Amino acid sequence: MSVQKKNGKWYAVVYLGIINGKQAYEWSEAFEKKKDAELKELELKKDVLERDHKVRPKESFGAIAEAWLRMKEKTVSKVTYTNYSNCYNLYIKDAFETTIVSRIESVDISNFMYNLDYKPATIQKIMSVLQQILGYAIELDYIKYNPANGIKKPNIRKTKKDTWSADVISDFLSHDDVKNSPIYPALVILFKTGMRPGEVCGLKWKNFDGESFVVDNGIAKGGGETELKNDKAHDPIYLSDDLISYLKKLRKLHKELYLSSGKQFAIDGYICCHCDDFRPFTPDYVYHTFQKLIKKIGYSDKKIRLYDARHSFGTNMMKNGVNPKMVADMMRHTDVKTTLNNYSHTDKEMYKDTTKIYKINIG
């Protein structure tokens, strides 16, 4: 056998020999054109010779997915692993769990994707996890090619992020209602450093060395410590002089609060915390309090999410002409492309300023 047509598709078929008393063959994925199958046949023959006519082991997609998840559990952060696990169990498992992985073809992947009734961003994440699991099957030598490769995924339309300018941030932080709010320290740190909300809530006094933060853990939305997003998140975050001065005053206040409550100041105490028992704020608590403050001081027309404090930091840095690589380091992005994709968009003022630079005499 060489090239076979089945159900309107062309397949490359290579003879492996007599295995367990039976003639054994290896089939390729399906092709629309015979020429493509013939080219695949040459590739298959070479591959069969290289592995000495041994049959590729058969295993279910589910078993490989579970092995992949066990591997990821030890190599990525807890948050990332949880996202992978949830994605597989919620969206992928039912569709492919019992299928022999070597029998999954591109058309199966394509049909699966087009039946997903979710937002493009969610479909992108699902397909990424599926592609990674199949890639792991290649590493384990269960399949030769990845049937998810080449499947065109839905485009994600990037929306402009809502941000505050430096003037708006300064005005917001100057209101008495904001300054007297228990979350004021968290807001100051969020807007001045561009840190993630969970990281700010997880800050302890031992993470402040007098000139920078070095974060160990974050706080999850509902409470409890969580690992940081990636290794880059552990890099030092250097602070401005006015923020350093503010933090030293806040630390002095915390020491007094500890003393008045009959406790000894602890360096592993949280910087952004409830002052009655020094429990850390959660991102949810900071978010809801932030939204109440926005409404209270009449900022409803400028309403932003808590995470947009980080986006405001990145956008303002780029507006001020800071080198993108420096902005990426300040925000602890693993790749400068992330910074450019998120913060290199122009607004009206940036557009006007740029056109002034380009001068041509028109008479």
C-alpha positions in Angstrom: 0.0 0.0 0.0 1.1 3.5 -0.7 -1.6 6.1 -1.2 -5.2 5.3 -0.5 -8.5 7.2 -1.0 -11.1 6.9 1.7 -14.3 8.9 2.2 -13.2 11.4 -0.3 -9.8 12.0 1.4 -6.3 10.8 0.5 -4.0 9.0 2.9 -0.4 7.9 2.9 -0.2 4.3 4.0 3.1 2.6 4.9 3.6 -1.1 5.5 5.4 -1.9 8.8 5.7 -5.7 8.5 4.3 -8.7 10.3 3.7 -7.7 13.9 2.1 -10.1 16.4 1.3 -12.4 13.4 -0.6 -9.7 11.5 0.3 -7.3 8.7 0.6 -3.8 10.2 0.3 -0.5 8.4 0.7 3.1 9.5 -1.8 5.7 8.1 -1.2 9.4 7.8 -3.6 12.2 8.4 -6.2 13.0 5.6 -5.3 15.2 2.6 -7.5 16.9 0.1 -5.1 16.3 -2.8 -3.4 13.1 -3.8 0.0 14.9 -4.4 0.0 15.9 -0.7 -0.5 12.3 0.4 2.3 11.1 -1.9 4.7 13.6 -0.4 3.6 12.5 3.1 4.3 8.9 2.1 8.0 9.7 1.6 8.1 11.3 5.0 6.3 8.4 6.6 8.7 5.8 5.0 11.7 7.7 6.3 10.2 7.9 9.8 9.3 4.1 9.8 12.9 3.2 8.8 14.3 5.5 11.5 12.3 3.7 14.2 13.0 0.3 12.7 9.5 -0.5 11.7 8.2 -0.3 15.3 4.5 0.6 15.7 3.8 3.8 17.5 2.3 3.1 20.9 -1.5 3.8 21.2 -2.8 5.9 24.0 -5.9 7.9 24.7 -5.9 11.6 24.5 -7.2 11.8 28.0 -4.2 9.8 29.4 -1.7 12.1 27.6 -3.6 15.2 28.8 -3.4 14.1 32.4 0.3 13.4 32.0 0.8 16.8 30.5 -1.1 18.4 33.4 1.1 16.6 36.0 4.2 17.9 34.2 2.8 21.4 34.1 1.9 21.3 37.8 5.6 21.0 38.6 6.9 23.5 36.0 4.5 26.5 36.0 2.9 28.7 38.7 -0.1 27.5 40.7 -2.3 30.1 39.0 -1.2 29.0 35.5 -1.6 25.3 36.3 -5.1 25.9 37.6 -6.0 27.8 34.4 -4.7 24.9 32.3 -6.5 22.3 34.4 -9.8 24.2 34.3 -9.6 24.8 30.6 -9.0 21.1 29.9 -11.7 19.9 32.2 -14.3 22.4 31.2 -13.9 22.6 27.4 -11.7 19.8 26.0 -12.0 16.7 28.1 -15.5 15.6 27.0 -14.6 16.0 23.3 -11.4 14.0 23.1 -10.8 12.1 26.4 -11.4 8.5 25.1 -10.1 9.1 21.6 -6.8 7.4 20.6 -4.6 10.4 20.1 -3.1 9.0 16.9 -6.6 8.9 15.3 -7.2 12.6 15.9 -7.1 14.5 12.6 -7.0 18.2 11.7 -10.6 18.0 10.6 -11.6 16.8 14.1 -9.8 19.8 15.6 -11.4 22.2 13.2 -14.9 20.8 13.8 -14.3 21.0 17.6 -13.2 24.7 17.3 -16.1 25.8 15.2 -18.6 24.3 17.6 -17.2 26.3 20.5 -19.7 29.0 21.3 -17.6 31.4 23.3 -15.8 34.7 22.9 -12.8 34.7 20.6 -10.3 35.2 23.5 -11.7 32.1 25.3 -11.5 30.0 22.1 -7.9 31.1 21.6 -7.1 29.9 25.2 -8.9 26.5 24.6 -7.1 26.0 21.3 -3.7 26.9 22.8 -4.1 24.3 25.6 -5.3 21.6 23.0 -2.3 22.4 20.8 0.1 22.1 23.7 -1.3 18.7 24.8 -1.0 17.4 21.3 2.6 18.8 21.1 3.3 16.8 24.3 2.0 13.7 22.5 4.7 14.3 19.9 7.4 14.5 22.6 6.2 11.2 24.0 6.3 9.7 20.4 2.6 8.9 20.3 2.1 11.0 17.1 4.3 12.4 14.4 2.6 15.7 13.7 0.3 18.1 15.5 -3.2 18.1 14.0 -3.9 21.4 15.7 -1.2 23.2 13.8 -2.4 25.3 10.9 -6.0 25.6 12.2 -6.9 29.3 11.8 -8.2 30.6 15.1 -10.7 33.5 15.5 -9.2 36.9 15.6 -9.3 38.8 18.8 -10.1 42.5 18.4 -8.0 44.4 20.8 -10.0 47.1 22.7 -8.5 50.3 23.9 -7.8 50.1 27.6 -9.4 52.6 29.9 -6.7 54.6 31.7 -6.2 57.7 33.7 -3.6 60.3 32.9 -1.1 61.4 35.5 -3.2 64.6 36.2 -6.4 62.6 36.8 -4.5 60.2 39.1 -3.0 63.0 41.1 -6.4 64.7 41.4 -8.1 61.4 42.5 -5.5 60.7 45.2 -5.8 64.2 46.5 -9.4 64.0 47.6 -10.0 63.7 51.3 -12.4 60.8 51.0 -9.6 58.9 49.1 -6.8 59.9 51.5 -8.9 58.8 54.5 -9.9 55.5 52.9 -8.3 52.3 54.4 -7.2 51.3 50.8 -5.3 54.6 50.2 -1.9 52.8 50.7 -2.9 50.2 48.1 -4.1 52.8 45.6 -0.9 54.8 46.0 1.3 51.7 45.3 -0.9 50.5 42.4 -0.7 53.9 40.6 2.9 54.6 41.4 4.4 51.2 40.5 2.0 49.5 38.0 2.0 46.4 40.2 -0.8 43.8 39.8 -3.5 44.1 42.5 -2.8 40.6 43.9 0.9 41.5 44.3 0.1 44.8 46.1 -2.2 43.0 48.5 0.5 40.4 49.1 3.2 42.9 50.0 4.8 42.5 53.5 7.2 44.9 55.2 10.0 42.4 54.8 9.5 42.9 51.0 10.4 46.6 51.4 14.2 47.2 51.7 14.1 51.0 51.8 14.4 51.5 48.0 12.5 48.7 46.3 10.0 45.9 46.6 10.9 42.3 46.0 7.6 40.3 46.0 7.3 36.8 47.3 3.6 36.0 47.0 0.3 37.5 46.0 -3.2 37.4 47.5 -6.0 35.7 45.6 -9.3 37.5 44.9 -11.1 35.6 47.6 -8.1 35.6 50.0 -5.2 33.3 50.8 -1.7 33.5 49.4 -1.0 32.6 45.8 2.1 32.3 43.7 3.1 35.1 41.4 2.4 35.0 37.7 5.9 34.2 36.5 9.6 34.3 37.6 9.9 37.8 36.2 7.3 39.0 38.8 10.0 38.4 41.5 12.3 41.0 40.1 13.0 44.1 42.2 10.5 47.0 41.8 12.4 50.3 42.4 10.4 53.0 44.0 10.3 56.8 43.6 11.6 59.0 46.4 8.1 60.3 47.3 6.8 56.7 47.5 9.7 55.6 49.7 9.1 58.6 52.0 5.4 57.7 52.2 6.1 54.0 53.0 8.5 54.9 55.8 5.8 57.1 57.4 3.3 54.3 56.9 5.6 51.8 58.6 6.0 54.1 61.6 2.2 54.3 61.8 1.9 50.5 61.7 4.5 50.2 64.5 2.3 52.5 66.6 -0.8 50.5 65.8 0.9 47.2 66.7 2.1 48.8 70.0 -1.4 50.1 70.9 -2.9 46.7 70.2 -0.4 45.0 72.5 1.5 43.3 69.7 5.1 43.6 68.5 5.6 44.9 65.0 6.2 42.1 62.6 8.3 42.4 59.4 6.1 39.7 57.9 3.1 41.9 58.5 1.1 43.1 55.4 1.6 46.6 54.2 -1.9 46.9 52.8 -4.1 45.6 55.6 -7.1 46.1 57.9 -5.7 48.1 60.8 -7.8 46.3 63.5 -6.2 42.9 63.0 -3.6 43.4 60.2 -5.3 41.0 57.8 -4.3 41.6 54.2 -6.7 43.3 51.8 -8.0 41.0 49.0 -8.1 42.3 45.4 -11.9 42.0 45.6 -12.1 44.2 48.7 -9.8 46.9 47.1 -11.8 46.8 43.9 -15.2 47.3 45.5 -13.9 50.0 47.8 -12.2 51.7 44.8 -15.5 51.7 42.8 -17.3 53.2 45.8 -14.7 56.0 46.0 -15.0 56.7 42.3 -18.8 57.2 42.7 -18.5 59.2 45.9 -16.2 61.8 44.6 -18.0 62.2 41.2 -15.6 60.3 39.0 -18.3 58.0 37.5 -17.7 59.4 34.0 -14.0 58.4 34.4 -14.7 54.9 35.9 -11.9 52.3 35.4 -11.3 48.9 36.8 -8.7 48.3 39.5 -6.4 46.5 37.1 -6.5 49.6 34.9 -4.2 51.3 37.4 -1.5 49.1 36.0 -2.5 49.9 32.5 -2.5 53.6 33.4 1.1 53.2 34.6 2.3 51.5 31.4 0.4 54.0 29.1 1.7 57.0 31.0 5.3 55.7 30.8 5.0 55.2 27.1 3.4 58.7 26.6 6.4 60.2 28.5 8.8 58.6 26.0 10.2 56.0 28.2 12.0 53.3 26.3 9.7 50.3 25.8 12.3 47.9 27.1 12.6 49.9 30.3 8.8 50.0 30.6 8.7 46.2 30.1 11.3 45.8 32.9 9.4 48.2 35.2 6.2 46.2 34.7 8.1 42.9 34.8 6.8 41.6 31.5 8.6 38.5 30.3 8.7 39.9 26.7 8.8 43.5 25.5 6.3 42.5 22.8 3.7 42.3 25.6 4.5 45.9 26.5 4.3 47.1 22.9 1.1 45.2 22.2 -0.6 46.7 25.2 0.7 50.2 25.5 1.9 51.4 22.1 -1.5 52.6 20.9 -1.9 56.3 20.3 -4.4 58.7 21.7 -5.4 62.1 20.2 -2.7 64.1 22.0 0.1 61.7 21.0 -1.2 61.7 17.4 -1.1 65.6 17.3 2.3 65.8 18.9 3.8 63.3 16.4 2.4 65.2 13.4 4.1 68.4 14.6 7.5 66.6 14.2 7.0 65.8 10.6 7.2 69.1 8.7 7.0 69.6 5.0 6.8 73.0 3.2 3.5 73.1 1.3 3.9 76.6 0.0 
